[in-house]
Amino acid sequence: MDLNSRIYVAGHRGLVGSAILRALQQRGFHHLITRTSTELDLRNKAEVDRFFEQEQIEYVFLAAAKVGGITANNDYPADFIRDNLLIQTNVIDAAYQNQVKKLLFLGSTCIYPKFAPQPLKEEYLLTGELEPTNQPYAIAKIAGINMCQSYNRQYGTNYISVMPTNMYGPNDNFDLQTSHVLPALIRKFHEAKQNHLSSVEVWGTGNPRREFLHSDDLAEACLFLMDQYDDSDIINVGVGQDISIRELAELIQSVVGYEGEIVFNSTVPDGTPRKLVDVTKINKLGWKAKVTLQEGLESVYKAYRDDLLIKQV
Ligand code: GDP
């Protein structure tokens, strides 16, 4: 990519897409192309084809997806598989039809088998059964990876697939029913503190382990890979360290400054027991995550409070 390249960031209002857009803007790329979902419904093939024909796009960051936490995946399985298959199929095919030079497809670590050895190496893809709570989403993402690989093989395209671990950052979803654990806990602890509640409910047993990557780090990794990586094999992006949900809850409790109790509700499913990615491959290429979880949580909590203040005005 050079500073004049025509770059489309699909999903630019989401957690990942907005971080990629910020990183591109900071570096001085000035032909950045975006559309909101009301301006362009990526599930609609005719609209996507027309958009690509008009915009002469050279590079695509495909960060648009229907995403959600454990309950959303459980409650809306049809929406998760349909919307994701449609979005990625339309964008990948339109990229090919319109001679896009390179496309970066964002997957997820839920594509790995539930009981794969940890840390998750890229080669574990398709070696075992998936976690049932987010299988429709995972299968859509696996189809997207395979689609990139198949287009590369048959049509000689340069489409790469990047698997980020659990992410957090500004523009996250803080809705308690559909969000992931980290933003949910920030909100729960914040509201408990404001309302002087004696306890905060954390779902599951607190034992599952997760790795958390700040979206600014992921954006840096995506720009790095767009420049340096031209292989059909998937590549992980993570920090290389995980913590238990209990430890995460305690950390957020201290960042928020909440003094009540933490209560675990083990009637809610834990989901996959552990999800830590092996980052050897990307580290060897010369990229490492920089934001520590403590720093990241402090900045996200500050942004969350600032946002609440803006909404009150
Ligand atoms: P996952 O990484 O795909 O399993 O998705 P989540 O981020 O939604 O959940 C991660 C883990 O955090 C699971 O074990 C959840 O049960 C647990 N968890 C604890 N409290 C919460 C909460 O308030 N919201 C969510 N989404 N998960 C929670």
Boltz pocket constraint, residues with backbone or C-beta under 6 A from the ligand:
constraints:
  - pocket:
      binder: B
      contacts: [[A, 68], [A, 69], [A, 70], [A, 71], [A, 110], [A, 134], [A, 166], [A, 176], [A, 178], [A, 179], [A, 180], [A, 181], [A, 182], [A, 184], [A, 185], [A, 201], [A, 202], [A, 203], [A, 204], [A, 208], [A, 210], [A, 245], [A, 268], [A, 269], [A, 270], [A, 271], [A, 272]]
      max_distance: 6.0
